[in-house]
């Protein structure tokens, strides 16, 4: 392909091209909440007790719902609301409905592509004619240990899930200080730091010590 042809092709669409509510800052905040939720699920995993990828994944999904719910209820970000608090779980970024899943951004499953009726109706209200056949998803990609590698915001179209937008969300923000070896500053979270880190993989949480009763005289 010649350089002239390559330059004539339009650039890929970004999230805010679909709706102004889908700003970079808002997507960063949501992605950070989901990444921290999976971090907590991995930290709490007890593989020696029978945890596996499935059980950790279920916990990570529940933790992600809870973090989003907690922030929405706090009112810290008025643009974040919960639309469907069921197992399907749909949240709103302003007027735009979004769901999340754990898996590859390049290979969404049929379950991922399924649109709930209420979700489709809300998309119509938010996007108008452009809402036909489109859905918005966060894909939380994890490695073999379960840790998050990246979070990708997707705009998917059609039954086959053609990616009209595939934007890896930065999980860190540049420091407001001057350049020159400055560490990156993490995005503000919901105030909950999660469980205490374990000292080693596979270790168990130390039980709370109990005061022994003195034997009767």
Secondary structure as UniProt FT lines:
FT   HELIX           3..8
FT   HELIX           15..18
FT   TURN            20..21
FT   HELIX           24..44
FT   HELIX           47..49
FT   HELIX           53..74
FT   TURN            78..79
FT   STRAND          80..84
FT   TURN            87..88
FT   STRAND          90..93
FT   TURN            94..95
FT   STRAND          96..102
FT   HELIX           110..113
FT   HELIX           117..127
FT   HELIX           128..131
FT   TURN            132..133
FT   STRAND          134..142
FT   TURN            144..145
FT   STRAND          148..157
FT   TURN            158..161
FT   STRAND          162..169
FT   STRAND          172..173
FT   STRAND          185..186
FT   TURN            201..202
//
